[in-house]
Amino acid sequence: VQLQASGGGLVQAGGSLRLSCAASRTIFNINNMGWYRQAPGKQRELVATIASGGKTNYADSVKGRFTISRDNAKNTVYLQMNSLKPEDTGVYYCNLKNFAGTWADYWGQGTLVTVSS
């Protein structure tokens, strides 16, 4: 499975961006799709995930500002980011964890989000 992320860019603090990540084929079975980010000089961290059943999980730092959603018909996951802060700056990576007997992990190429103060 290949993941294609898009939607990053430069935005002022307080602004919004919407990230998209499309999978190259229909995802069957139990799975989680999500977004992680990596700021310069820091480790990659979880931003938000959404399970195939719709359950969501968010990092405390983005709760109330970011919303993750998915369109299973389009094999796509979205991340709506509002009230962006400079500390949200980083490369955002799309992730798919798919269970088909065992868990398989897939990553997209990353999309850069820069929030200016």
Buried (B, 14 or more C-beta within 10 A) or exposed (E): EEBBBBBBEEBEEEBEBBBBBBBEEEBEEEBBBBBBBBBEEEEBEBBBBBBBEEEEBBBEEBEEBBBBBBEBEEBBBBBBBBEBBEEBBBBBBBBBBBEEEEEEEBBBEBBEBBBEE
